[in-house]
Amino acid sequence: MRRTPAVAGTFYPGQSQALRSEVESLLDVQASPKSAFGALVPHAGYVYSGAVAGQVFSRLEIPQTVIILNPNHTGAGEPFAVWPEGAWSTPLGDVPVDATLARKLIEGALLLTPDTRAHIREHSGEVILPFLQVRRPDVSVVTIVVDLAPLADLQRLGNSMAKILASITPRPLIIASSDMTHFQSEETARRLDDLAIQPMLNLDEETLYNVVTSKRITMCGVAPATVAIAALKALGATTGELVKYDTSATASGDSSNVVGYAGIIFS
C-alpha cells in the first residue's frame, strides 16, 4: 500500500534534486541535534513555513521511527485514522510505514482505526517527510490523522498511546503538524498565537485546547498538538522550547493577511 504525493510540485519541489537542495538550504548545519520527546512543526508551502520547520529539524536527533499527528483539512475518512502499512512516497523516494507499531497503536490505543482515506489528499504530514528523509534516510513513520474532538477524548488518546510507546526502545519521536493563526493581520496573528504558544511551552494541553477554542484561534492542528502533549507528558517530557516563530508576511510582504508558524521542541 503506497501513498503517492499529493502536493509535490506545489507545496515543495516535485523533482528529487531540487527538493533535496531546498531542504538542505533550510537546515542549519551549525546546529547541534539533540534527543527530544517530540515537536510541533508547521506544514505550509516551504516558501512560507520551511524556515521554521528547518530550524526545528536541524535541532532534533531523528530516531528510527517517527509518529506524525496531523489535522484533517479535507474532511475525508475516519476521525482518528492510522495509515496501517506500506510506504509514503516523496520525490526523494519511499518512507516505509512501521507496520508493527501502527498495528500496536490501532489495537491498543483508544479511538484509533486503520483508514487510508483521511490521508490520501492530506498535506500536513506529507510536507514533513522530506525533512526526515534528508536528516535520516532510513527513517520509518506512522502517520495518524486526528480530528477535533472533546478535550477528554484527545487526552485519553494521548495517554493510551503513551502506554504503548513507553515500552519501545528507542522511543519514537512524536511530531504534531500544525500551522497557527490563519488569515489575520500580522499584529493580530502574533497576539493570538502567543496565547496558544505559551501553554504548549508549559505542556499544558488543557489550557491550549480551551484558549484555542474559546478565542476561536484558527490553529488547524490544535487536536494533534493536544494529543501529542498529553502523550509526551505521560512519557516524561517536562518542557517546551520555542525554536522559531514567523508569519507568511516574511515571504509575501503582505502583513495585512498572514498565517502564523511556530516550531517547538518538547524535551
N, C-alpha and C positions, 0 to 999 in steps of 0.2 A: 504494500500500500504506500504509494509515493505521492506526497503533496507537492504539486508543482507551484512555482512562484506566481503570485497574484499581482504584485506591484513592482516587479523588476522592470527597469526602464522608465519608471515614473518616480517612485519614492527614492530609488537608488539606481546606480548604473546597471544596465542589463547585460553588459559584457564583462567577462571574468577579469581581464586585465585592468579595465577601467574601475571596476568595483574594488578590486584589491588595492589599487593605488589610492582611491578615495578613502577607504577605511584606514589605510596606513597613514594618510595625511591627517586624519582626525585623531589618531592615537598619539599620546605623549611619550616619546621614547625616553624622556628623562624621569618618568615616574617610577616608583618602586612598588610593584604589585604586592599586595598583602592578602592573607586569608581573611575572609569575611563570611558572615552568615547569609547575606543577601543584599539586594539593591533595588532601588526604583530607578528606571530609565525611561526616557521618552521614546516615541515611536513615529514621529512625523518624518517627512522627507529629509534626507541628510542635509540639504542646504539650510534647513531651518533648525533641526534639533541634533544634527550629527555631532556638533562640537560638544554638546552636553553629554551625549551618550559616550563619545570617545574619551572624555575625561574620566568617566566612571569606569569604563572597561580598561583603561590604562592602569588603574589602581587596584584592580581585582586579580587575584590568582584564580584562574579558571579551573575548577576540578573536572573530573571525568564526565560527570553528569550535571546538567543544569535544568532546573524546573522553571518554566516561563509561564507566569499567570497573566492572562490577557483579558481585557474587556471584549465585549461583543458589539462592534459597530454596525453589523448587518442585521441583527435580529434573527439570524438563521440558527437552526439546530437546538440542542438541549441547553438548559441554562448553566450547567456545570459539566462541561464536555471535555473529555480527555481524548487526544489522538492516540490510539492504543498501540500501534505498531508501524513498522515500515521505516520511512525516511522523509525528511523535509528537504526539498531541493532549492538551491540558490544558484546563481551563475558561477559560484565557487565550487559547486559540487553538492553531494548529498550529505546531510547530517542525519545519522541514524537515530531512531527513537529507542530509548531504553525501555524495551517492551516489558522486561521483568519488573522494573519499578512502576511503570504505568499500570500493570496488572495489580501489583500490590496496593496502589493507591485506589484503583477502581473497586477492589474487593474490600479494602479496609477503611477507607476514609468516607465520611458522611457525604451524601449528596452527589458524589462524582459518578458519571456514567460514561461509557465509551461512545463517542459520537464524532464523526468527521465533518458533518455538515456545518457546524458552527465555525470551523476553521478554514473552509475552502476559500473564502474571499476575505477573511480577516487579516489585516495587515500588521496588527500590533505586535505579534510575535515574529513574523517573517523578517521585519526590518532589523531585528536584534541578531539574527543568525549570522550574518556576515562578520560582525564584530567577534562573535565567538569562534567562527572558523579561522579568522586571522590570528586571534590570540591563542587558540588551541585547536589545531586541525583535526584531532581525533575526538573532539567533544561529541557527546550524545545528549539528547534532550527529551524532556517530557513537556508537552505543551498542553495547557489547560485554559479553557475559556471560563470566566467567572462573571456571571450576570449580577446586576444589582439585586440584593435580597435583604431581608431583615438583618439587622446587626447580629443578633444572636445566632442566626444560621451561618453567617460568614465566620464568626468566631469559632463556632463548633467545627466548621470545615477546617479552619487553620489548625486548631488543636488536634483534631483527628489525624491530619496529615503529619503533624509533628511527632505523634506517637509512632508512626511508621518510619519516619526519617531518622529518628533518634538511634535506631539500631544499625544504620547503614554507615559504613566506613569505606572510603572517605565520604563525608557528608555532602550531599548535593547542594549546589548554590541555588537559592530561590530568587528569581527576578520578577518583580512586579512591573508590568509595562503600562505606562500612563503618561499622557500629557496633562497639563494643568488647565488654567482658565482659558476658555475659547472665546474669541471674538468680542473682546472688550478693549477699551483704551489701555495703553501700557500702564498708566498710573493705577487704574482700577485692577488690572490683572495682577500687578505686583502686590497690591494691598490684599486682595482676596487669596492669592497663592500663599502669602505669608501665613495666613490663618490656617491653611491646610498643612503647610510645611512644618510648622512648629510642633504639632502633635506627632508627626512622623518622626521627627528628630528625638522625641521623647518616647517613642514606641508606644504611643497611646492610640490604639486603633479606635477606641470608643469615641474619643474626642474628635479624631479625624472624621469618622463617619458622620457624627452628629453635626459638626460645623459645616461640612460639605453639603449635607442635605438641608440643613436649616437655612444656610446662607445662599443656597442654590448656586454653589460654586460648580462650574462646568468642568470638573476634573473627571475625565472619562474613565479612568482606571481606579476610582475610589474603591470599588469592590475587590479587585485583585490586590490593591495595597492593604486593605483591611485584613484579608485572609493572610497575606504574607506576613504582616506584623504580628498577628496572633500566633502564627506558626513559629516565627523567628524568636519571639519572646519565650515560647514554650521550649525551644531548643537551646536557649541560653543567651540570646542577644540582649544587650543592655543599652546600646547607644546608637544613635544615627548621626551621620555627618553629611552636611550639605556640601557636595563637591563642587557643584556649579548650578547657577540658575540663569536663565536667559529667556528672551522672548523672540518671536519671529521678526520683530522690528529690526533686529541686528542685521538680518539678511534682506528684508524687504524695504527697509527705510520708512515704513508706514507705522507710526506709533499710535494711530487712531483706532486700529482694529487688529489685535495681536492674539497669538496663542502663547501660553507660557510653558516652559520646560524646566523641570527640576531633576537633578541627578543626586541621589542619596545612597550612601553605603551604610549598611547595618552591621555592626560588629559586636 
